[in-house]
Amino acid sequence: MRNIKYTESKSFKCLENLRKTSLDLYLVHAGIEHCAPSHICPGPKDEYIIHFVLSGAGTYTAKNRTWHLTPGEMFLIRPDEYVTYASDLRDPWTYAWIGFNGIRTDAILKNCGFSDRILVNYFYTPQNIIENINLIMESRQLSFAGDLKRQACLLQLFATLCNDYTLHNNKKSSGRGHGQSSVYLEHAIEYIEYSYQEGISVTDVANYIGISRTYLNRIFQKELRISVQQFLINYCLHKAANLLVSTDQTIYEVAKSVGYEDPLAFSKAFKKKFEISPKNYREHRDRMENYSEKQPWET
């Protein structure tokens, strides 16, 4: 069995090689790091890991998607999935993390706002996160009492994440004042925002929410006066328009980035939406830039 290990330097603190204390949920490692510029961490992991961005910036790449992250955002690494995360060159991030596993993991992550497709989310109480991770690292003794203290801190951290996620969603729902349908709408839009690059369908959105396509479409028509299908198409095409004017990606690469496997189908949909081809849109970016800033439900 590996011995518990604690490492501390000016920029790095980590407690690792912790023994399994519970089948339900157990801590594997935890730490805080002030990363050097362009510090890259590639490869799959054996356990679940959540990183909490405390300052600076960086990128996280998983499932053929890249997120640009800033303070207040957290990202999930799932076991055996190849990922890469790197600190920004000019403003390298500082993050805290926890590595964990157990049979209750899926239920806990769901209640923190994560899913198979949603790997990045927000956290709202950074001081609580830092406090609990510091308490974990202070409890370095390989004793029964030390195990209990680390487990208590881990549970408290997750309880805070679950509570914050619930409170945040309730605030968004009450702000619209339209009952349960607005909750479904919020979740549907959130799912589209995080998953549009994967070429999702209306059925995928409905299945994620757990309601029928017909009911979901009725909600979109009532709240936004647009069908789910049209919202999804508009969202992807507006994202594509922004990529065309802000990157040097080829038309094929832009199409792939917004979920279109067939560049011809993408070009046809783009021209129908903007009345100009993707190539000409890029060439006339100044004339068209205001159009791409409209909301997905706007024509």
C-alpha positions in Angstrom: 0.0 0.0 0.0 1.3 3.5 -0.8 2.1 5.8 2.1 0.2 9.0 2.5 2.3 11.9 1.0 2.2 15.6 1.7 4.1 18.1 -0.5 4.4 21.8 0.0 6.3 24.5 -1.7 5.8 28.2 -2.5 3.5 27.5 -5.4 2.2 24.0 -4.7 0.4 22.1 -1.8 -0.9 18.6 -2.2 -2.0 15.7 0.0 -2.1 12.4 -1.9 -2.0 8.6 -1.7 -4.9 8.6 0.7 -6.4 5.2 1.6 -9.9 4.2 0.7 -12.1 4.9 3.8 -15.6 4.4 2.4 -17.2 2.7 -0.5 -19.8 5.5 -0.8 -17.4 8.4 -1.3 -13.7 8.7 -0.5 -10.9 11.2 -1.0 -7.9 10.3 -3.1 -6.0 13.6 -3.1 -6.4 17.4 -2.7 -4.3 20.4 -3.3 -3.8 24.0 -4.4 -1.3 25.2 -7.1 -0.2 28.5 -8.4 0.7 27.4 -12.0 3.5 28.7 -14.1 2.6 30.2 -17.5 1.5 27.6 -20.1 1.7 24.8 -17.5 0.1 21.8 -19.3 -1.4 18.7 -17.6 -2.3 16.0 -20.2 -3.6 12.4 -20.0 -6.3 10.3 -18.4 -6.8 10.0 -14.6 -7.8 7.0 -12.5 -10.3 9.0 -10.3 -12.8 11.9 -10.5 -11.2 15.3 -10.1 -12.8 18.7 -9.8 -10.5 21.8 -10.3 -11.7 25.2 -8.9 -10.2 28.2 -10.7 -9.4 30.8 -8.0 -7.5 33.4 -10.1 -6.0 33.8 -13.5 -7.1 31.9 -16.6 -6.5 28.7 -18.5 -8.1 26.2 -20.9 -9.6 22.7 -20.4 -10.0 20.3 -23.3 -12.2 17.2 -23.1 -14.4 15.3 -25.6 -13.1 17.4 -28.5 -14.1 20.6 -26.9 -12.1 23.4 -25.3 -13.3 25.8 -22.6 -11.6 29.0 -21.7 -11.9 29.3 -17.9 -11.7 32.2 -15.4 -12.2 32.5 -11.6 -15.4 31.1 -10.3 -15.5 28.2 -12.8 -14.8 24.6 -12.0 -14.1 21.7 -14.4 -14.7 18.0 -13.9 -12.3 15.2 -15.1 -13.8 11.8 -15.3 -11.8 8.5 -14.9 -10.1 7.1 -18.0 -11.0 10.1 -20.2 -8.2 11.8 -22.1 -8.1 15.5 -21.2 -5.7 18.4 -21.3 -5.7 21.5 -19.1 -3.2 24.4 -19.4 -2.6 27.7 -17.7 -2.7 31.0 -19.7 0.5 32.3 -21.0 0.0 35.9 -19.7 -2.3 35.3 -16.7 -1.7 31.8 -15.4 -4.3 30.4 -13.2 -4.3 29.3 -9.6 -6.6 26.4 -8.8 -7.6 24.1 -6.0 -8.6 20.5 -6.6 -10.1 17.4 -5.1 -9.7 13.9 -6.4 -12.3 11.4 -5.2 -14.3 8.2 -6.0 -17.0 6.0 -4.7 -20.4 4.6 -5.6 -22.3 7.8 -4.6 -20.1 9.9 -7.0 -22.6 10.1 -9.9 -25.5 11.2 -7.6 -23.3 13.8 -6.0 -22.0 15.2 -9.3 -25.5 15.4 -10.7 -26.6 17.5 -7.7 -23.6 19.8 -8.2 -24.7 20.5 -11.8 -22.4 18.1 -13.7 -23.4 15.4 -16.2 -21.8 13.3 -18.9 -22.0 16.3 -21.2 -21.7 19.2 -18.7 -18.1 19.1 -17.5 -17.7 22.8 -16.7 -19.8 24.8 -14.2 -19.8 27.7 -11.8 -19.1 27.7 -8.0 -20.1 30.6 -5.8 -18.3 30.3 -2.4 -14.5 30.1 -3.1 -13.7 30.8 0.5 -15.5 27.7 1.6 -13.7 25.6 -1.0 -10.3 26.9 0.0 -11.1 26.5 3.7 -12.1 22.8 3.4 -9.2 21.9 1.1 -6.8 23.5 3.6 -8.4 21.6 6.4 -8.0 18.4 4.5 -4.3 19.1 3.9 -3.8 20.0 7.6 -5.2 16.6 8.6 -2.2 14.6 7.4 -2.1 12.1 10.1 -2.7 8.5 9.0 -5.1 7.8 11.8 -8.8 7.1 12.3 -9.4 10.6 13.5 -7.6 12.0 10.5 -9.6 9.9 8.1 -12.9 11.2 9.7 -11.8 14.8 9.5 -10.8 14.6 5.9 -14.1 12.8 5.1 -16.1 15.5 6.9 -14.3 18.2 5.0 -15.0 16.5 1.7 -18.7 16.0 2.5 -19.0 19.7 3.6 -17.4 20.8 0.4 -19.9 18.8 -1.7 -22.8 19.9 0.5 -21.9 23.5 -0.3 -21.6 22.8 -4.0 -25.0 21.1 -4.1 -26.7 23.8 -2.0 -25.2 26.6 -4.2 -26.3 24.9 -7.4 -29.8 24.5 -6.1 -30.1 28.0 -4.8 -28.7 29.4 -8.1 -31.2 27.5 -10.2 -34.1 28.5 -7.9 -33.1 32.2 -8.3 -33.0 31.8 -12.1 -36.4 30.1 -12.1 -38.1 32.6 -9.7 -36.7 35.5 -11.7 -38.7 34.4 -14.7 -41.8 33.8 -12.7 -43.3 31.3 -15.1 -43.2 28.1 -12.9 -41.8 24.7 -13.9 -41.7 25.5 -17.6 -39.1 28.2 -17.1 -37.0 25.7 -15.2 -37.1 23.3 -18.2 -36.3 26.2 -20.5 -33.2 27.2 -18.4 -31.9 23.7 -18.3 -32.5 23.2 -22.1 -30.6 26.4 -23.0 -27.8 25.5 -20.6 -27.6 22.1 -22.2 -27.5 23.6 -25.7 -24.8 26.1 -24.6 -22.5 23.3 -23.3 -23.2 20.6 -25.9 -24.0 22.3 -29.2 -20.5 21.4 -30.6 -21.4 17.7 -30.4 -24.2 18.0 -33.1 -27.0 17.4 -30.6 -30.6 17.1 -31.7 -33.9 18.2 -30.2 -34.4 14.7 -29.0 -31.1 14.9 -27.1 -32.3 18.1 -25.4 -35.7 16.6 -24.5 -34.1 13.4 -23.1 -31.6 15.4 -21.0 -34.5 17.4 -19.5 -36.6 14.3 -19.1 -39.7 15.6 -21.0 -41.2 14.9 -24.4 -40.2 16.8 -27.5 -43.7 18.1 -27.9 -43.8 19.6 -24.4 -40.3 21.1 -24.8 -41.3 22.7 -28.1 -44.4 24.1 -26.5 -42.3 25.7 -23.8 -40.0 27.3 -26.3 -42.9 28.6 -28.4 -44.6 30.0 -25.3 -41.5 31.6 -23.8 -39.4 32.6 -26.8 -41.9 32.3 -29.7 -39.5 30.0 -31.6 -39.2 26.2 -32.0 -36.5 24.2 -30.2 -35.1 23.2 -33.6 -34.9 26.8 -34.8 -33.3 27.9 -31.6 -30.7 25.2 -31.8 -29.9 26.0 -35.5 -29.7 29.8 -34.7 -27.5 29.2 -31.7 -25.0 27.1 -33.8 -25.0 29.5 -36.7 -24.4 32.6 -34.5 -21.5 30.8 -32.9 -20.2 29.9 -36.4 -20.5 33.5 -37.5 -18.4 34.6 -34.5 -15.8 32.0 -35.3 -15.6 33.2 -38.9 -14.7 36.7 -37.9 -12.6 36.0 -34.8 -10.5 33.0 -35.9 -8.6 31.7 -38.9 -10.3 28.4 -38.9 -11.3 26.9 -42.3 -15.0 26.7 -43.2 -14.8 22.9 -42.6 -13.3 23.5 -39.1 -15.9 26.1 -38.2 -18.7 23.7 -39.3 -17.2 20.9 -37.2 -16.9 23.3 -34.2 -20.6 23.9 -34.2 -21.8 20.4 -34.7 -22.0 20.1 -38.5 -20.3 17.0 -39.9 -21.2 18.0 -43.5 -19.6 21.3 -44.5 -22.1 21.6 -47.5 -25.1 21.3 -45.2 -23.5 23.9 -42.9 -22.9 26.3 -45.8 -26.5 25.8 -47.0 -27.9 26.5 -43.5 -25.6 29.5 -43.0 -26.6 31.1 -46.3 -30.3 30.5 -45.5 -29.8 32.2 -42.2 -27.6 35.2 -43.1 -28.3 35.4 -46.9 -24.6 35.2 -47.6 -22.1 32.3 -47.8 -19.7 31.6 -44.9 -16.8 32.6 -47.2 -18.4 35.9 -48.2 -19.5 36.5 -44.6 -15.9 36.4 -43.5 -14.9 38.8 -46.3 -17.6 41.2 -45.3 -17.2 40.9 -41.6 -17.4 44.6 -40.9 -20.8 45.0 -42.6 -22.2 41.9 -40.9 -20.7 42.0 -37.4 -23.8 43.4 -35.7 -26.0 40.6 -37.1 -24.0 37.9 -35.4 -24.5 39.5 -32.0 -28.3 38.9 -32.0 -29.8 36.4 -29.7 -30.6 32.8 -31.1 -34.4 33.6 -31.0 -34.0 36.7 -33.0 -34.4 36.7 -36.8 
